[in-house]
Amino acid sequence: MSQIPAPIFAVYKPRGISSHDVVNRVRRSTGVKKVGHAGTLDPLATGVLVIGVGREATRQLHIVVKAEKEYVATVRLGMVSSTDDEEGTKEPVANPKQPTRDEVTDALRTLVGPMLQKPPALSAIKVKGQKAYALARRGRPVDLPSRPVEAKTIELLDYRWPDVTARLVTGPGFYVRAFARDLGERLGTGAYLAALERTRVGQFLKKEAVSLDSFV
């Protein structure tokens, strides 16, 4: 049985596995059945995943879910994806105009602050008791209503066509895949999320996150 760092702690989720896979790994390793996480990371994303071990800890995860989050995102311009990320079916946009750095900066600025954001169809939001991504993968039409979210900070880190890399600090419920889609719409180029790392959830930092290899 692995030693639990604390009842609530951060694991660094690697690329290629789901958040639920991490929960199962911690559950098997610790021998504790009641394990949960605060805020899903998609399989293609990496970074901070907050884990609660034990009944009392999992009851507190709803507080962590509401904390602000920090990401480093790479958005690929000039193409669109059926899932708004690398996982989906991608199609090039015909003759996209390559925006200047100033145009990218201006477009990012329009996405800062409170806004109504339309979640991606492949999300964990429940529709009549079923998760939207499960319905979408079965070919069922999913039209999720826009909902209020907030990007508190968006900082351009790098731009080399076709990739935009930005740091975001967001409030709860913000979808970075939807941000990528919306950035492409504003620039008129189309876009999808090519890579994502979550570097912070509230007080839980990347540098303090436990490696998943600690749980064997």
C-alpha positions as CSV (number, residue, x, y, z in Angstrom):
1,M,0.0,0.0,0.0
2,S,1.4,3.4,-1.0
3,Q,1.6,6.1,1.6
4,I,-1.0,8.9,1.0
5,P,0.7,12.3,0.9
6,A,-2.4,14.0,2.4
7,P,-6.1,13.4,2.3
8,I,-6.3,16.0,-0.6
9,F,-3.2,16.3,-2.8
10,A,-2.2,17.0,-6.5
11,V,-1.0,14.3,-8.9
12,Y,0.7,15.2,-12.1
13,K,-1.4,13.5,-14.8
14,P,0.6,12.3,-17.8
15,R,-0.7,12.5,-21.4
16,G,-2.7,9.6,-22.7
17,I,-4.8,8.5,-19.7
18,S,-8.0,9.7,-18.3
19,S,-8.6,11.4,-15.0
20,H,-10.6,8.3,-14.0
21,D,-7.6,6.2,-14.8
22,V,-5.6,8.2,-12.2
23,V,-8.3,7.7,-9.6
24,N,-8.3,4.0,-10.2
25,R,-4.5,3.9,-9.9
26,V,-4.6,5.7,-6.5
27,R,-7.5,3.5,-5.4
28,R,-5.6,0.3,-6.1
29,S,-2.3,1.5,-4.7
30,T,-3.7,2.8,-1.4
31,G,-6.4,0.2,-0.9
32,V,-8.9,3.0,-0.2
33,K,-12.2,2.6,-2.1
34,K,-13.4,6.2,-1.7
35,V,-11.2,8.2,-4.1
36,G,-12.2,11.2,-6.3
37,H,-10.8,14.0,-8.3
38,A,-11.6,17.7,-8.6
39,G,-11.9,18.9,-12.2
40,T,-11.5,16.5,-15.2
41,L,-8.4,16.7,-17.4
42,D,-8.9,15.2,-20.9
43,P,-6.7,12.3,-21.8
44,L,-4.5,14.4,-24.1
45,A,-4.0,17.0,-21.4
46,T,-1.3,16.9,-18.7
47,G,-0.8,18.5,-15.4
48,V,-2.3,19.1,-12.0
49,L,-5.2,16.8,-11.0
50,V,-6.4,17.2,-7.4
51,I,-7.2,13.9,-5.7
52,G,-9.2,13.3,-2.5
53,V,-8.7,10.0,-0.6
54,G,-11.3,8.9,1.9
55,R,-14.9,9.9,2.5
56,E,-14.2,13.2,4.2
57,A,-11.7,14.3,1.6
58,T,-13.9,13.6,-1.3
59,R,-16.7,15.6,0.3
60,Q,-14.4,18.6,0.2
61,L,-13.5,18.4,-3.5
62,H,-16.5,20.5,-4.5
63,I,-14.6,23.4,-2.9
64,V,-11.5,22.7,-4.9
65,V,-13.5,22.5,-8.1
66,K,-14.5,26.1,-7.7
67,A,-10.9,27.4,-7.3
68,E,-9.2,29.3,-10.1
69,K,-7.1,27.3,-12.5
70,E,-3.9,28.1,-14.5
71,Y,-3.1,26.5,-17.9
72,V,-0.5,26.7,-20.7
73,A,-2.3,26.0,-23.9
74,T,-1.1,25.6,-27.5
75,V,-3.8,26.5,-30.1
76,R,-3.3,25.4,-33.7
77,L,-4.7,27.9,-36.3
78,G,-5.8,27.1,-39.8
79,M,-7.7,23.9,-39.0
80,V,-10.8,22.9,-37.1
81,S,-11.5,19.7,-35.1
82,S,-14.7,17.8,-34.5
83,T,-13.8,17.8,-30.8
84,D,-12.1,21.2,-30.6
85,D,-8.8,19.3,-29.8
86,E,-6.2,16.9,-31.2
87,E,-8.4,13.9,-30.6
88,G,-11.1,14.7,-33.2
89,T,-11.4,14.6,-37.0
90,K,-9.5,17.6,-38.3
91,E,-10.1,19.6,-41.5
92,P,-8.0,22.4,-42.9
93,V,-9.6,25.8,-43.4
94,A,-9.4,27.0,-47.0
95,N,-6.9,29.7,-47.5
96,P,-6.7,31.0,-44.0
97,K,-5.1,34.5,-43.6
98,Q,-2.1,34.3,-41.3
99,P,-2.7,36.9,-38.5
100,T,0.0,39.1,-37.2
101,R,1.2,38.9,-33.6
102,D,-0.7,42.1,-32.9
103,E,-3.9,40.6,-34.3
104,V,-3.4,37.5,-32.1
105,T,-2.9,39.7,-29.1
106,D,-6.0,41.7,-29.8
107,A,-8.1,38.6,-30.3
108,L,-6.9,37.1,-27.0
109,R,-7.7,40.4,-25.3
110,T,-11.4,40.0,-26.4
111,L,-11.6,36.7,-24.6
112,V,-10.5,38.1,-21.2
113,G,-13.2,38.7,-18.6
114,P,-16.7,37.3,-17.9
115,M,-18.4,35.8,-20.9
116,L,-20.9,33.3,-22.1
117,Q,-19.1,30.2,-23.4
118,K,-20.6,27.3,-25.4
119,P,-19.1,24.1,-24.0
120,P,-17.7,21.5,-26.4
121,A,-20.1,18.6,-27.3
122,L,-17.5,16.2,-25.9
123,S,-17.7,17.3,-22.3
124,A,-18.6,15.8,-19.0
125,I,-21.7,18.0,-18.7
126,K,-24.7,15.8,-18.1
127,V,-27.7,15.9,-20.4
128,K,-30.8,14.2,-19.0
129,G,-28.6,12.1,-16.7
130,Q,-26.0,11.2,-19.4
131,K,-22.6,12.7,-20.0
132,A,-22.5,14.8,-23.2
133,Y,-19.4,13.1,-24.5
134,A,-21.1,9.7,-24.2
135,L,-24.1,10.9,-26.3
136,A,-21.8,12.6,-28.9
137,R,-19.7,9.4,-29.3
138,R,-22.9,7.4,-30.0
139,G,-23.8,9.9,-32.7
140,R,-26.6,11.6,-30.8
141,P,-26.8,15.4,-31.4
142,V,-25.7,17.4,-28.4
143,D,-26.4,21.1,-28.3
144,L,-25.2,22.5,-24.9
145,P,-26.3,26.0,-23.9
146,S,-23.8,28.7,-23.4
147,R,-23.0,29.4,-19.7
148,P,-21.2,32.1,-17.8
149,V,-17.4,31.6,-17.3
150,E,-14.4,33.9,-16.8
151,A,-10.9,34.1,-18.1
152,K,-9.1,36.2,-15.5
153,T,-5.8,36.4,-17.4
154,I,-4.7,35.5,-20.9
155,E,-1.0,36.1,-21.7
156,L,0.5,35.4,-25.1
157,L,3.7,33.4,-24.6
158,D,4.6,32.5,-28.2
159,Y,3.2,32.8,-31.7
160,R,4.7,31.0,-34.6
161,W,2.2,30.2,-37.3
162,P,0.2,28.1,-37.0
163,D,0.7,27.7,-33.3
164,V,-0.3,30.2,-30.5
165,T,0.9,29.4,-27.0
166,A,-0.8,31.2,-24.1
167,R,-1.1,31.2,-20.3
168,L,-4.6,31.4,-19.0
169,V,-5.9,31.9,-15.5
170,T,-9.6,30.9,-15.4
171,G,-12.6,30.6,-13.1
172,P,-14.6,27.4,-12.7
173,G,-16.3,25.7,-15.6
174,F,-14.0,27.2,-18.2
175,Y,-13.3,24.9,-21.2
176,V,-9.9,25.6,-22.8
177,R,-11.0,23.6,-25.9
178,A,-13.8,26.1,-26.3
179,F,-11.4,29.0,-25.9
180,A,-9.3,27.5,-28.7
181,R,-12.3,27.3,-31.0
182,D,-13.4,30.8,-30.1
183,L,-10.0,32.2,-30.8
184,G,-10.0,30.7,-34.2
185,E,-13.4,32.2,-34.9
186,R,-12.2,35.6,-33.9
187,L,-9.2,35.4,-36.1
188,G,-11.1,33.9,-39.0
189,T,-8.7,31.0,-39.3
190,G,-10.4,28.2,-37.4
191,A,-8.5,26.6,-34.6
192,Y,-8.3,23.7,-32.2
193,L,-6.5,22.9,-29.0
194,A,-3.2,21.1,-29.8
195,A,-1.7,20.7,-26.3
196,L,-2.7,21.6,-22.8
197,E,-1.0,21.6,-19.4
198,R,-2.7,22.6,-16.2
199,T,-0.1,24.1,-13.9
200,R,-2.2,25.1,-11.0
201,V,-5.6,24.4,-9.3
202,G,-6.1,26.9,-6.5
203,Q,-3.3,26.4,-4.0
204,F,-2.1,23.2,-5.7
205,L,0.9,23.8,-7.9
206,K,2.6,21.8,-10.6
207,K,6.0,21.9,-8.8
208,E,4.4,20.2,-5.7
209,A,2.3,17.6,-7.6
210,V,3.1,13.9,-6.9
211,S,4.2,11.7,-9.8
212,L,1.7,9.1,-10.8
213,D,4.6,6.6,-10.6
214,S,4.5,7.0,-6.8
215,F,1.4,4.8,-6.9
216,V,2.2,1.3,-8.0
